[in-house]
């Protein structure tokens, strides 16, 4: 399995790549992140559903922290 990097996971989420898994895109994603309704774990679960990540990634604190940092970076832009 070729796993998606945290940066690419956030970028693809922003672009709407995980819409079929119920994640909004663009400004709607940013709004939901700011409201605390979407967290790193939600993006990871969407990628797991698409077969882009192993389910063990949900227990990988370093990966989750990196996703969270990239989400925060999106909010700042």
Secondary structure, DSSP 4 states (H G I P E B T S, - for coil): --PPPHHHHHHHHHTTTTGGGT---HHHHHHHHHTTSS-HHHHHHHHHHTTSS-GGGGG-HHHHHHHHHHHHHHHH-
